[in-house]
């Protein structure tokens, strides 16, 4: 993937999770990945849109819970 560093582009990231781990463990890890991305991305992130299916939706829900609990900045996007 070649990143686009202007304000009009969309970047797609595909993130895999370990299906052998508990949903909450995957959610914590996902929340931490998104926070690290938010802090280190070379341009300001305007919006985060997550598309997930089935267990991915549960992991995403868990990530949002832990991110809000830890006051992660990406939840404000």
C-alpha positions as a Markdown table, in Angstrom:
| # | Residue | x | y | z |
|---|---|---|---|---|
| 1 | Unk | 0.0 | 0.0 | 0.0 |
| 2 | Unk | 1.2 | 3.5 | -0.8 |
| 3 | Unk | 0.0 | 6.0 | 1.7 |
| 4 | Unk | -1.5 | 9.3 | 0.5 |
| 5 | Unk | -0.5 | 12.3 | 2.5 |
| 6 | Unk | -3.1 | 14.8 | 1.5 |
| 7 | Unk | -6.4 | 15.6 | 3.2 |
| 8 | Unk | -8.7 | 14.1 | 0.6 |
| 9 | Unk | -7.5 | 10.5 | 0.6 |
| 10 | Unk | -8.8 | 7.4 | 2.3 |
| 11 | Unk | -6.4 | 4.8 | 3.7 |
| 12 | Unk | -7.6 | 1.2 | 4.1 |
| 13 | Unk | -5.9 | -0.9 | 6.7 |
| 14 | Unk | -6.6 | -4.6 | 7.2 |
| 15 | Unk | -6.0 | -5.8 | 10.7 |
| 16 | Unk | -6.2 | -9.5 | 11.7 |
| 17 | Unk | -6.8 | -10.8 | 15.2 |
| 18 | Unk | -6.1 | -14.1 | 16.9 |
| 19 | Unk | -9.3 | -16.1 | 17.0 |
| 20 | Unk | -7.8 | -18.3 | 19.7 |
| 21 | Unk | -7.8 | -15.4 | 22.2 |
| 22 | Unk | -10.7 | -14.1 | 24.2 |
| 23 | Unk | -12.7 | -11.3 | 22.5 |
| 24 | Unk | -11.8 | -8.9 | 25.3 |
| 25 | Unk | -8.0 | -9.6 | 24.8 |
| 26 | Unk | -8.4 | -9.0 | 21.1 |
| 27 | Unk | -10.4 | -5.8 | 21.9 |
| 28 | Unk | -7.7 | -4.5 | 24.1 |
| 29 | Unk | -5.0 | -5.1 | 21.5 |
| 30 | Unk | -7.1 | -3.6 | 18.7 |
| 31 | Unk | -7.8 | -0.5 | 20.9 |
| 32 | Unk | -4.0 | -0.1 | 21.5 |
| 33 | Unk | -3.2 | -0.5 | 17.8 |
| 34 | Unk | -5.7 | 2.2 | 16.9 |
| 35 | Unk | -4.3 | 4.5 | 19.6 |
| 36 | Unk | -0.7 | 4.0 | 18.4 |
| 37 | Unk | -1.8 | 4.6 | 14.8 |
| 38 | Unk | -3.7 | 7.8 | 15.9 |
| 39 | Unk | -0.6 | 9.1 | 17.7 |
| 40 | Unk | 2.0 | 8.3 | 15.1 |
| 41 | Unk | 0.2 | 8.8 | 11.7 |
| 42 | Unk | 2.0 | 11.5 | 9.7 |
| 43 | Unk | -1.1 | 13.6 | 9.0 |
| 44 | Unk | -4.1 | 14.3 | 11.3 |
| 45 | Unk | -6.8 | 11.6 | 11.1 |
| 46 | Unk | -10.2 | 13.2 | 10.5 |
| 47 | Unk | -12.3 | 10.1 | 10.8 |
| 48 | Unk | -12.0 | 6.4 | 11.6 |
| 49 | Unk | -14.5 | 4.1 | 10.0 |
| 50 | Unk | -14.4 | 0.4 | 11.0 |
| 51 | Unk | -16.1 | -2.3 | 9.0 |
| 52 | Unk | -16.2 | -5.6 | 10.7 |
| 53 | Unk | -18.3 | -8.8 | 10.4 |
| 54 | Unk | -19.4 | -11.2 | 13.0 |
| 55 | Unk | -16.7 | -11.8 | 15.6 |
| 56 | Unk | -14.8 | -8.8 | 14.2 |
| 57 | Unk | -17.8 | -6.7 | 15.3 |
| 58 | Unk | -17.6 | -8.1 | 18.8 |
| 59 | Unk | -13.8 | -7.3 | 18.9 |
| 60 | Unk | -14.5 | -3.8 | 17.6 |
| 61 | Unk | -17.2 | -3.3 | 20.3 |
| 62 | Unk | -14.7 | -4.5 | 22.9 |
| 63 | Unk | -12.0 | -2.2 | 21.5 |
| 64 | Unk | -14.3 | 0.8 | 21.8 |
| 65 | Unk | -15.2 | -0.1 | 25.3 |
| 66 | Unk | -11.5 | -0.3 | 26.4 |
| 67 | Unk | -10.6 | 2.8 | 24.4 |
| 68 | Unk | -13.2 | 4.9 | 26.2 |
| 69 | Unk | -12.3 | 3.4 | 29.5 |
| 70 | Unk | -8.7 | 4.4 | 29.0 |
| 71 | Unk | -9.6 | 7.8 | 27.4 |
| 72 | Unk | -7.8 | 7.0 | 24.1 |
| 73 | Unk | -7.8 | 9.9 | 21.7 |
| 74 | Unk | -9.0 | 7.9 | 18.6 |
| 75 | Unk | -12.5 | 7.5 | 20.1 |
| 76 | Unk | -13.0 | 11.2 | 19.5 |
| 77 | Unk | -12.8 | 10.7 | 15.7 |
